[in-house]
Amino acid sequence: MDIIKSFMITLIPLMVALDAPGILPLFIGMTEGIDKEGRKKIIRQSIITAFLVTLGFILLGQAIFNALGILVEDFMIAGGGVLLIIAVADVVRAGERQIERSPEFGVVPFGTPIIAGPGTLTTALVLVGTNGYISVIFSLIVNLIFAWIIFTQSERIINFIGISGSRAFAKVASLILAAFAVKMIRSGVMKLIQP
């Protein structure tokens, strides 16, 4: 019963931190023009990457941070900076979205730092300290399965809103991504300057 209780306690915070419904607009915007098979590959890459990065962070994060003198805040600022560059480049691009996606697009930026971002990683690390590894890892798996289901249904959403709607949505999603990136940077800076 203790394992079930720990699982329920860790499931919701990780769900909020991962925020699959919230990042769905980003996925739709960033994968516009990519065929169904391409999107499936990106989803697969991103979910596997998010799992491996978060698992690695759970097991080794604090030790690595301590050894290198890296603060969680440093991690937030760096991740926010990467996302901000991606978002700004997308917003200012004129005309058709003819973006050459690298084979690692599902890994970076979608697998990490969008899905397995600083919020997810730090939440997982904190929860391990209070609830143990088994419940946190199991909660992570359940949340990533939920995210996979949401992303695989993105094509229906694209079909519902249409091509023009999708293009408009893509620009709005890029602005959301930029705002999210700024929030990450701001949170990191504020935590660093707080006494």
C-alpha positions in Angstrom: 0.0 0.0 0.0 2.9 2.3 0.7 4.2 1.9 -2.9 0.7 2.8 -4.3 0.4 5.8 -2.0 3.9 7.0 -3.1 3.0 6.5 -6.7 -0.2 8.6 -6.4 1.8 11.3 -4.5 4.5 11.4 -7.3 2.1 11.0 -10.3 0.4 14.4 -10.1 3.5 16.7 -9.6 5.3 15.0 -12.5 2.2 15.3 -14.7 2.0 19.0 -13.9 5.8 19.5 -14.5 5.8 17.5 -17.8 2.6 19.2 -19.0 1.9 17.2 -22.1 -1.4 19.0 -23.0 0.4 22.3 -22.5 3.2 21.4 -24.9 0.9 19.9 -27.6 0.6 23.3 -29.4 4.4 23.4 -29.5 4.5 19.9 -31.0 1.8 20.8 -33.7 3.7 24.0 -34.6 7.1 22.5 -34.7 6.1 19.5 -36.8 4.0 21.4 -39.3 4.7 20.0 -42.8 6.1 16.7 -41.5 4.3 13.6 -42.7 2.6 11.0 -40.4 5.6 8.7 -40.4 8.0 11.5 -39.6 5.8 12.7 -36.7 5.7 9.1 -35.4 9.5 8.9 -35.5 9.7 12.3 -33.7 7.3 11.2 -31.0 9.2 7.9 -30.5 12.5 9.7 -30.3 11.2 12.4 -27.9 9.5 10.0 -25.5 12.6 7.7 -25.3 14.9 10.7 -24.9 12.7 12.2 -22.2 12.6 8.9 -20.3 16.4 8.3 -20.6 17.4 11.9 -19.7 15.0 12.0 -16.7 16.0 8.6 -15.5 19.7 9.5 -15.8 19.0 12.8 -14.0 17.2 10.9 -11.2 20.0 8.5 -10.7 23.0 10.8 -11.3 21.8 14.4 -11.4 22.7 15.6 -7.9 26.1 13.8 -7.9 27.0 15.3 -11.3 25.8 18.8 -10.3 27.8 18.6 -7.1 31.0 17.4 -8.8 30.9 20.1 -11.5 29.6 22.9 -9.2 26.5 23.3 -11.4 23.3 24.6 -9.8 19.8 23.7 -10.9 19.3 27.4 -11.7 22.3 27.2 -14.1 20.5 24.3 -15.8 17.2 26.4 -16.1 19.0 29.4 -17.6 20.9 27.3 -20.2 17.7 25.3 -21.2 15.7 28.5 -21.5 18.4 30.1 -23.7 18.3 27.2 -26.1 14.6 27.3 -26.4 14.5 31.1 -26.9 16.9 30.9 -29.8 14.7 28.2 -31.5 11.5 30.2 -30.9 12.9 33.5 -32.1 14.3 32.0 -35.3 10.9 30.4 -36.0 8.9 33.6 -35.3 11.0 35.9 -37.6 11.2 33.4 -40.5 9.1 34.7 -43.4 7.2 32.7 -46.0 6.7 29.0 -46.1 8.1 26.9 -43.3 10.7 25.0 -45.1 12.8 23.9 -42.1 15.3 21.2 -42.6 14.7 19.0 -39.6 17.8 17.2 -38.3 17.5 13.5 -37.6 17.8 14.4 -33.9 14.8 16.8 -33.9 12.9 14.4 -31.6 15.9 14.2 -29.3 16.7 18.0 -29.2 14.8 20.2 -28.7 11.6 18.1 -28.3 12.7 15.2 -26.1 14.8 17.6 -24.1 14.5 20.4 -23.0 10.8 20.6 -24.0 9.5 17.4 -22.5 12.3 16.6 -20.1 13.0 20.2 -19.2 14.3 21.7 -16.0 10.9 21.6 -14.4 10.4 17.9 -15.0 14.0 17.0 -14.0 14.0 19.0 -10.8 10.6 17.8 -9.8 11.7 14.2 -10.3 14.9 14.8 -8.3 13.0 16.4 -5.4 10.3 13.6 -5.4 13.0 10.9 -5.3 14.3 12.4 -2.1 10.9 12.1 -0.4 9.3 9.1 -2.1 12.0 6.8 -3.4 13.2 5.7 -6.8 10.5 3.1 -7.7 7.4 5.3 -7.3 9.0 8.2 -9.2 10.3 6.0 -12.1 6.9 4.3 -12.4 5.1 7.7 -12.3 7.5 9.0 -15.0 6.6 6.0 -17.2 2.9 6.5 -16.8 3.2 10.2 -17.6 5.3 9.6 -20.7 2.7 7.0 -22.0 0.1 9.7 -21.5 2.2 12.2 -23.4 2.7 9.7 -26.2 -1.1 9.2 -26.5 -1.6 13.0 -26.7 1.1 13.5 -29.3 -0.1 10.7 -31.5 -3.5 12.4 -31.7 -2.0 15.7 -32.9 -2.8 14.8 -36.6 -6.6 14.9 -35.8 -6.1 18.3 -34.2 -4.3 19.6 -37.3 -7.0 18.2 -39.5 -9.7 19.9 -37.4 -8.1 23.4 -37.5 -7.0 23.2 -41.1 -3.8 24.2 -42.9 -4.2 28.0 -42.5 -5.2 27.5 -38.9 -2.2 25.2 -38.4 0.2 27.9 -39.8 -1.3 30.6 -37.6 -1.2 28.2 -34.7 2.5 27.5 -35.4 3.4 31.2 -35.0 1.4 31.4 -31.8 3.1 28.2 -30.6 6.5 29.8 -31.3 5.6 32.8 -29.2 4.4 30.5 -26.4 7.7 28.7 -26.7 9.6 32.0 -26.5 7.6 33.0 -23.4 8.2 29.6 -21.8 11.9 30.0 -22.5 12.0 33.5 -20.9 10.1 32.1 -17.9 12.7 29.4 -17.5 15.6 32.0 -17.7 13.8 34.4 -15.3 13.1 31.6 -12.8 16.7 30.5 -12.9 18.0 34.1 -12.5 15.6 34.9 -9.7 16.6 31.8 -7.7 20.3 32.7 -8.2 19.9 36.2 -6.9 17.6 35.3 -3.9 19.6 35.4 -0.6 
